[in-house]
Amino acid sequence: MVRKTPSDERRRRKLFTFGWIVLLFILISSLIYWEQTALLYIFATVGVTLLLIIVAMADLGEREGTGTASEASEPAAADGKGAGSFSGAQSPGK
């Protein structure tokens, strides 16, 4: 019986990603070689559009428990005393 460990899964994902990179490199290089710039423009436009759609659909605000260091400093920045506040700005209460 063969067990799959997390490192095996990671290795499989890395190989899959590397395969996509090699495939796209070959495709783009061959399009450049045969001077198919129209197709390159179309692929670039579609790729950027898909990337924007994926980012727009991502629900980044709904994850809990994955806070970063910048989230921990938000309350300090919100009251005007944190590192993110402008030095010349005055808060309304003063």
ZIQUI-V225542 format. One record per run of one state. SS is the DSSP state (~ for helix, > for strand, _ for the rest). FROM is the first residue (numbers start at 1). TO is the last residue. Records with the same first field share a line. If there is no record, write none. Layout:
SS->FROM-TO / FROM-TO
This chain:
_->1-5 / 34-36 / 58-59 / 63-68 / 73-73 / 79-94
~->6-33 / 37-57 / 60-62 / 69-72 / 74-78
